[in-house]
């Protein structure tokens, strides 16, 4: 009997906690959303499975010496994985639409307004409710969710608020996946049928020289004005230069294929390690999810409203729908803009026009992260 009792005590059934039993269905839900519903599967599948591993009772997989703990320390704690992801993203990004219509960069900047509004909101919540405890570093990490840029959110959270990394990452990628659901009602509410039907002129061709000079110029400008944003912006611009230079096709191909694929697997598993019950099942997590949704909604609305304001002073009108693409969910936000535009005018193709503010949003969120890192770090 003693032997059977000792054997029982080594099983997961004997040692599982209520929190672990709760988190298992949560992680299975993430897997369902990624596999069955197609919501950001490249990240939700490894994050969900990493969460399952982290909540296996008694295994210690997410502990500092465990498998996921080692992966976390190797690339998340030091911020390496998000930077490598940005190299791959840069290699896959075409800044041509932004260069062809430079003023759409303002729309990408406006969409970051939700980040700073939510930072203030997190501090207000912390000062209002005794059971919520967010300091400036936590609030900055939460606010970046509004940029709808998963790697940026992970990078900033790992530097400022590692304990909240799991909730912030899940919120960021969840809202990125829900772009087709969240954005259209906001876009329709803030625009008229005539505004949504507005057709824009065809974009001018962008030369190879412009595309080569752009990443170098952006990096130098960032280094002069916002040095703290240089890691993210520099990684993005390096990947883009690999692609646009045209002389290192093998490196560009590796950056946007092998490199980003391998790092995405490790990044997702490492983030999943932060879904351990004792770190995720807190009141703060619910606050993060709510604030993230507010940040994303404000970012969408800000882009649309700025586009409408620009039309009042510009002789070259733009369809205000493209302002919603200023969030960094590339290219999903641009596709949603195109879909909503086609609903009002079947011949109103806005995809390439929306890609301008969309890629500007990637830059904007990286710069915003640098500013927050400088302020709260």
C-alpha positions in Angstrom: 0.0 0.0 0.0 2.8 2.4 0.8 4.3 1.7 -2.6 1.0 2.4 -4.3 0.6 5.6 -2.2 4.0 6.8 -3.2 3.3 6.0 -6.9 0.0 8.0 -6.6 1.7 11.0 -5.1 4.1 11.2 -8.1 1.2 11.4 -10.7 -0.2 14.6 -12.1 -3.7 13.9 -10.7 -2.4 13.9 -7.2 -0.5 17.2 -7.5 -2.6 19.3 -10.0 -3.8 22.6 -8.6 -7.1 24.3 -9.2 -5.2 27.0 -11.2 -3.5 24.5 -13.4 -6.9 22.7 -14.0 -8.3 26.1 -15.0 -5.5 27.0 -17.3 -5.6 23.8 -19.3 -9.0 24.7 -21.0 -7.7 28.2 -21.6 -4.7 26.9 -23.5 -6.9 24.4 -25.3 -9.1 27.4 -26.3 -6.0 29.1 -27.8 -5.2 26.0 -29.8 -8.8 25.8 -31.0 -8.8 29.5 -32.1 -5.5 28.9 -34.0 -6.3 25.6 -35.6 -10.0 25.6 -36.1 -10.7 29.4 -36.5 -7.4 30.4 -38.1 -6.8 33.2 -35.6 -3.0 34.0 -35.9 -2.2 30.3 -35.9 1.5 30.8 -36.3 1.6 32.2 -32.8 -1.5 30.9 -31.0 -0.6 27.3 -31.7 2.9 27.4 -30.1 1.6 29.7 -27.4 -1.3 27.4 -26.5 0.9 24.3 -26.5 3.6 26.1 -24.5 0.8 27.0 -22.0 -0.2 23.3 -21.7 3.4 22.4 -21.1 3.8 25.1 -18.4 0.8 23.8 -16.5 1.8 20.2 -16.4 1.8 19.5 -12.6 5.2 18.7 -11.1 7.1 18.8 -14.4 8.7 22.2 -13.9 9.0 22.7 -17.6 8.6 26.5 -17.3 11.0 26.8 -14.3 14.4 28.4 -14.9 16.1 25.1 -15.5 13.2 23.5 -17.5 12.9 23.3 -21.3 10.6 26.4 -21.7 12.5 28.2 -19.0 15.7 27.8 -20.9 14.1 29.0 -24.2 12.6 32.0 -22.3 16.0 33.0 -20.9 17.6 32.4 -24.3 15.5 34.8 -26.3 12.7 36.6 -24.5 14.4 37.8 -21.3 17.1 39.5 -23.3 14.7 40.7 -26.1 16.5 38.7 -28.8 13.5 36.8 -30.4 11.3 39.8 -31.1 14.3 41.5 -32.8 14.9 38.5 -35.0 11.2 38.4 -35.9 11.5 42.1 -36.9 14.4 41.2 -39.3 12.1 38.7 -41.0 9.2 41.1 -41.0 11.4 43.8 -42.6 12.4 41.3 -45.4 8.7 40.7 -46.1 7.6 44.3 -46.0 7.2 46.5 -49.1 7.4 50.2 -48.1 6.6 51.2 -51.7 3.0 52.3 -50.9 4.3 54.5 -48.1 6.9 56.1 -50.3 4.4 56.7 -53.1 2.0 58.5 -50.7 4.2 59.8 -47.8 1.4 61.7 -46.0 -0.2 58.4 -45.1 2.7 58.0 -42.6 0.7 60.4 -40.4 -2.1 57.9 -40.2 0.3 55.2 -38.9 1.4 57.7 -36.3 -2.2 58.6 -35.3 -3.1 55.0 -34.7 -0.5 54.9 -31.9 -2.6 57.3 -29.9 -4.3 54.4 -28.3 -1.0 53.3 -26.8 -0.6 56.4 -24.7 -4.2 56.8 -23.8 -4.2 53.2 -22.5 -1.1 53.9 -20.5 -2.9 56.6 -18.7 -6.0 54.4 -18.3 -3.9 51.6 -16.6 -2.5 54.1 -14.1 -6.0 55.4 -13.4 -7.3 51.9 -12.8 -4.4 51.2 -10.4 -5.1 54.4 -8.4 -8.9 53.7 -8.4 -9.0 50.1 -7.4 -6.9 48.7 -4.5 -6.9 45.2 -5.9 -5.2 46.3 -9.2 -1.5 47.2 -8.9 0.0 48.6 -12.1 3.1 50.9 -11.9 4.4 53.0 -14.8 6.4 50.1 -16.3 3.4 47.8 -16.2 1.2 50.6 -17.8 3.7 51.2 -20.6 3.8 47.5 -21.4 0.0 47.2 -21.4 -0.4 50.3 -23.6 1.7 48.9 -26.4 -1.1 46.3 -27.1 -2.9 49.2 -28.9 -0.3 49.0 -31.6 -1.5 45.5 -32.6 2.1 44.4 -33.0 2.8 41.2 -31.2 6.7 41.2 -31.4 6.8 44.8 -30.2 4.4 44.0 -27.3 6.6 41.0 -26.3 9.8 43.0 -26.6 8.5 45.8 -24.4 6.8 43.6 -21.9 10.0 41.5 -21.5 12.0 44.6 -20.8 9.5 46.4 -18.5 7.0 43.9 -17.0 8.0 40.2 -17.5 5.4 39.0 -15.0 2.7 40.3 -17.3 4.2 39.0 -20.5 1.8 36.1 -20.9 -1.4 38.2 -20.6 0.0 41.0 -22.8 1.1 38.6 -25.5 -2.2 36.7 -25.6 -4.1 40.0 -25.6 -1.9 41.5 -28.4 -2.2 38.5 -30.7 -5.9 37.9 -29.9 -6.8 41.4 -30.9 -4.6 41.1 -34.1 -6.6 38.0 -35.0 -9.9 39.8 -34.3 -9.2 42.7 -36.6 -11.9 41.6 -39.0 -14.4 41.7 -36.2 -13.3 44.7 -34.1 -12.5 47.2 -36.8 -15.4 47.3 -39.3 -18.0 48.6 -36.8 -15.7 51.4 -35.7 -14.9 52.3 -39.3 -18.6 52.4 -40.3 -19.6 54.4 -37.2 -17.1 57.1 -38.0 -17.6 57.5 -41.7 -20.4 58.2 -44.1 -21.4 56.1 -47.1 -19.9 58.8 -49.4 -16.6 58.8 -47.5 -16.3 55.0 -47.7 -17.0 55.1 -51.4 -14.3 57.6 -52.2 -11.9 56.3 -54.8 -8.2 57.3 -54.7 -5.8 57.9 -57.5 -3.4 55.1 -58.5 -0.1 55.2 -56.6 3.0 56.3 -58.5 5.7 53.8 -59.3 8.5 53.8 -56.7 12.1 53.3 -57.9 14.7 50.8 -56.6 17.0 53.6 -55.3 14.2 55.1 -53.2 13.6 51.7 -51.6 17.2 51.2 -50.8 17.7 54.7 -49.3 14.6 54.5 -47.2 15.7 51.9 -44.6 19.1 53.6 -44.2 17.5 57.1 -43.8 14.9 55.8 -41.3 17.6 54.2 -39.2 19.7 57.3 -39.1 16.7 59.5 -38.3 15.7 57.1 -35.5 19.2 57.0 -34.1 19.2 60.8 -33.9 15.7 61.4 -32.6 14.7 58.2 -30.6 17.8 56.2 -29.9 15.9 53.9 -27.6 13.8 52.6 -30.5 16.9 51.7 -32.6 16.9 48.0 -31.7 13.4 47.4 -33.1 13.6 49.9 -36.0 17.1 48.8 -36.8 16.1 45.1 -37.0 13.2 46.0 -39.2 15.2 48.2 -41.5 18.0 45.7 -41.8 15.6 43.0 -43.0 14.1 45.4 -45.4 17.5 46.4 -46.8 18.3 42.8 -47.4 15.2 42.5 -49.5 15.4 45.8 -51.4 19.1 45.7 -52.1 18.6 42.9 -54.6 22.2 41.5 -54.1 21.7 39.2 -51.1 18.7 37.2 -52.2 19.9 34.2 -50.1 20.0 36.2 -46.9 16.7 37.9 -47.6 15.1 34.5 -48.3 16.5 33.1 -45.1 15.3 36.1 -43.1 11.7 35.8 -44.3 11.6 32.0 -44.3 13.9 29.9 -42.1 14.9 32.5 -39.6 11.4 33.9 -38.9 9.9 30.4 -38.8 12.3 28.9 -36.3 12.2 32.0 -34.1 8.4 32.1 -34.2 8.3 28.5 -32.8 10.6 29.4 -30.0 9.0 32.7 -29.3 5.5 31.1 -29.1 6.7 28.4 -26.7 8.5 30.9 -24.5 5.5 33.1 -24.3 3.4 30.1 -23.5 5.6 29.4 -20.5 4.2 32.6 -19.0 0.7 31.1 -19.0 1.4 29.2 -15.9 -1.6 29.5 -13.5 0.1 31.4 -10.8 1.2 34.1 -13.2 -1.8 34.3 -15.5 -4.9 33.8 -13.2 -4.9 37.3 -11.6 -7.2 40.3 -11.5 -4.6 42.2 -13.4 -5.0 39.8 -16.4 -8.6 40.8 -16.8 -7.6 44.4 -16.6 -4.9 43.9 -19.3 -7.4 42.2 -21.6 -9.9 45.0 -21.2 -7.4 47.8 -21.6 -5.9 46.1 -24.6 -9.3 46.1 -26.4 -9.7 49.8 -25.5 -6.2 50.6 -26.8 -6.9 48.8 -30.1 -10.3 50.5 -30.6 -8.8 54.0 -29.9 -6.0 53.3 -32.3 -8.4 52.4 -35.0 -10.6 55.4 -34.4 -7.7 57.8 -34.2 -6.5 56.8 -37.7 -9.9 57.2 -39.3 -10.5 60.6 -37.6 -7.1 62.0 -38.6 -7.8 61.0 -42.2 -11.1 62.9 -42.1 -9.3 65.9 -40.7 -6.6 65.7 -43.4 -9.3 65.9 -46.1 -10.4 69.2 -44.7 -7.1 70.8 -45.5 -5.9 68.8 -48.4 -6.7 69.1 -52.1 -5.9 65.5 -52.6 -8.6 63.6 -50.7 -8.0 60.2 -49.2 -10.5 57.6 -48.2 -10.7 57.9 -44.4 -11.1 54.1 -44.1 -7.3 53.7 -44.8 -6.7 55.4 -41.4 -7.9 52.2 -39.7 -4.9 50.4 -41.3 -2.5 52.5 -39.2 -2.5 49.8 -36.6 0.4 47.3 -37.1 -1.6 44.2 -38.0 0.0 43.7 -41.4 -1.5 43.0 -43.8 -4.8 42.0 -42.2 -5.8 45.6 -41.3 -5.3 46.7 -44.9 -7.4 43.8 -46.2 -10.2 44.7 -43.8 -10.1 48.3 -45.1 -10.3 47.0 -48.7 -13.2 44.8 -47.8 -15.2 47.6 -46.1 -14.4 49.9 -49.0 -15.7 47.4 -51.6 -19.0 47.1 -49.6 -19.7 50.7 -50.4 -18.3 50.7 -53.9 -17.6 47.4 -55.7 -14.8 49.1 -57.8 -13.1 50.8 -54.9 -9.9 48.9 -54.4 -8.1 50.3 -51.4 -5.6 47.6 -50.5 -2.4 49.2 -51.8 -3.5 52.6 -50.5 -4.1 51.0 -47.0 -0.7 49.3 -47.1 1.0 52.8 -46.7 -0.5 53.5 -43.2 -0.3 49.8 -42.4 3.5 49.6 -42.8 3.8 53.1 -41.2 2.0 51.6 -38.2 4.7 49.0 -37.9 7.3 51.8 -37.7 5.1 53.8 -35.4 4.6 51.1 -32.9 8.4 50.4 -32.8 9.1 54.1 -32.2 6.3 54.2 -29.5 7.9 51.3 -27.8 11.3 53.1 -27.8 9.7 56.2 -26.3 8.0 54.1 -23.6 11.2 52.3 -22.9 13.0 55.6 -22.4 10.3 57.0 -20.2 9.6 53.9 -18.0 12.8 52.0 -18.3 
